[in-house]
Amino acid sequence: MKTTMNVLFKSMQKDDKKEILKFEIKGTEDASDEMDLFELSGSIVVLNLEVGGDDVCGDLSAEFISMQRDSKKTVMKFGVKGDKDDKAQLLYKFAGRNVTLGVAPSQMSIEEFNEPREGIKGTVNPDGTIDLEDKDQLTIEEIAAAEEEKETEEPEGGPVIPESEDDLPF
């Protein structure tokens, strides 16, 4: 069941691993819609944003991080992680505006959402260098040694002799 509300898209900031979206529900929206959202808090949801009736980014999977309520407003935080299509980037220009937010439960679990992304594994050292766990990765020293070896090798059959006296080798 999808819950749709008119909200203020308060802010969007990039964390080290995900985009954090903040929305505010001001005044008294439909209380039953808010209760439905409270039940979804802490789970994975599918977000949909519309501005002026136009869909902004399509469906976007996000973690419903928290929902905080006080006497004047309700603040909702969502975390978008691993967005392959850069849909979250489309949202930056709408921060600070009123939008229509659609929130629906997702079939994805928190564990699936937080799975590490594929790629080269490694560790970052305190001095900023990276030690990769990829056994096929060449080191700078190996590349320098290969370049040095290439420069010292003479072509097969000895040095290259120029075809005319105008083509000097130096």
N, C-alpha and C positions, 0 to 999 in steps of 0.2 A: 504494500500500500504506500503510495507516494504522498508526502506532505508538501504542500506548496504554500509559501508565505512571502509577503512583501517585507523585505528587510533592508537595513543599511549595511552595505559591504564596507565594513570599518577599515580593515587593513589587510595587507598581504606582505609577509616577510619570508625571506629564504633562511632556513636553518641549514646546518651542515648536511643533512640527509633529506629534508623535505621542505615543501612550501607550507607555511602556516597561514590559513585563511581565517579571518575573524569577521563575524556577522553580528549585528545587533537587532534585536526585536524590541522596538520602542512601544510604550503604551500597552494597551491590552489587545493583543491579537486574539484570535480564537483560542481559548484555553485548552480545548481538546487537542488542537494541533500541537501546542506546546507539550502537552503530556505525552503525545505520541513521540515527539522528539526526545524527551527525557528518557524514554524507554530505549531509544537507539543509541544514546550516549555511551561511549566506550566500545562501540562496534565499528565494523566497516560498512560504509554507506556509499550510495551512488548519488553524486551531486549533479545538479543541472541549473544553470543560470540563464535567465532571460532579462534583457534590457529593452524596454519598449516593445515587448512582444516577440523580439527576435532572440533565437537561441544563440548564446555566446560561444560555448565550448563543447556542446554535446554532453554525453554522460562521462563523468569523471569519478573514478574510485578514490575514496578518501577515508581516513580514519577519523571518526567523530571523537575528538580528544576530550572535550569537556563542554558543559553547559552550565553557566553561572547566572543566577537570577538575583536581582535586588529589587527595591521598590520602584525603580524607574525603567529598568531595561533588563533584557536577558541577552547575555553574550554567549555565542557559540563559537568554538574553535574546531577547525578541521585541519588535518595534515594530509597533504597530497605527496605521495612518494613514488619515485620511479616512473614518472609520467613519460612514456616513450614517444608520444605524439606532440609533446610540448603544448598540450592544451592549457596547462596552468599559466603559461606565459601570456596567453591571450587575455587572461583575467586582470593583469596589472592595470590596464587603462581604465578599468571600471571601479577600482578601489575608491572609496569616498562617495559613491553614488548609491541611490536606492535601486535595488534589483529584485527580481522575483526568483527566490531560491526554492528549488525542488529537492527534497531529500527522500531517498527510498532505501530500504534495507538491501544489503548486498548478499550474495551467496558466498562471498569470499570470507574466510576466517582471518582473525588477527595474525595467526601464524603464517598463513600464505602471504598476507600483505607485507609482513616484516621479513620475509625471506631475503637473504642477501642476493644481490644481483650478480650475474655471471660476469667474469672478466678476469684479468690477471690479478693474482693475489700477491700481497706483499706487506711489508711493515715500513712505517715512516720513522726514521731515526730522529733524535733530538736536534741534530744539526741540519735537518731538512732533506737529507738524502733518503733514498728508498731502496730497500733490499727486496728484490722480486723473488718469488718462489717459482717462477717459470724457468725450467731447466734449459730451454732452447734460447733464452735471452742472452745476447752477447754483452760482455762488459766493455767499458771504454778501453781498458788495457788490451783486450783481445782484438779490438778494431784497430788500435794504434799499431800493434804488432803485425797484423795482416797488411796494413798500409806500408809499413817499413819493409816488410818482406817483398812486397810487390815492387817497391822502388829499387831494391838492390838486385832483383833478378834481371839478368840480361835475356833478351829474346833468344829463341832458339837459333843457332847458327852464328852467334856473336853479335857485336854492335851493329846498328843500322847504318849503312853507308848511303849518304845522299846521292841522288841520281845526277845532280849537276853540282858544280862548284858553288853556285849561288845558294844552295840549300845546306847551310852549315848547321851542324847539330847543336850549336849553342847560341 
